[in-house]
Amino acid sequence: MAEIRDPLAMRAMAHPLRIRLLETLAAEGSATATRCAQLLGESPSNCSFHLRLLAKYGFLEPAAPRSGRERPWQLTSVTQSVRTDYDDPDSVAAVRALDETLLNWELGRIRAALGYTPEQLWRGSRLLGGASMWLTADEARALGEDLTALSQRHLERAANPALRPAGSRPVRLFIALSPILDLDPSPPAASADRSGLDTAEEPS
């Protein structure tokens, strides 16, 4: 899991197309700008620009080409963990911008799935739910760690298509754990650390 501490890297990731590119590369294993453009309905030049920017900040690296003229890219890590420095206003602002972008992307995916009628085999596999509870800070962190571990149960399949069983398809698990501020009469001081999922999540 890659740790993201640089506010510039966070801002580089906080872009809808770049998140989609990361997700596409997670699904494809590796892909060229042309292939990404075909899958995402974008121009190859636009995809190339954003891929190079993601590579600049360490999210991507060159992959082995299948032919001499190809320039495919691959993820340096399928998952990322975002760390906030609450003593650095730029870090706080960058995390907020990234969180807003990721949240909009996740909600867009959920809304799109609401209008989808699955075939018989997949009916009952979609889940949308939530729960409110009272936790200590340590309990909240422990729950977050448990959920993170659960989300990574089949993560190796994202990085290695050969491990995907017959009949499998991409499924997105979105996890959010946050305080309910309007029900808390005396919210505690902010923690000095924050861990994020990949994205991914994506895309991974």
Buried (B, 14 or more C-beta within 10 A) or exposed (E): EBEBEBBEBBBBBBBEBBBBBBBBBBBBBBBBBBBBBEBBEBEBEBBBEBBEBBBEBBBBEEBEEEEEEBEBBBBEBBBBBBBBBBEEEEBBEBBEBBBEBBEEBBEEEEEEEEEEEEEEEEEEEEEEEEEEEEEEEEEBBEEBEEBBEEBBEBBEBBBEEEEBEEEEEEEBBBEEEEEEEEEEEEEEEEEEEBBBBBBBBBBB
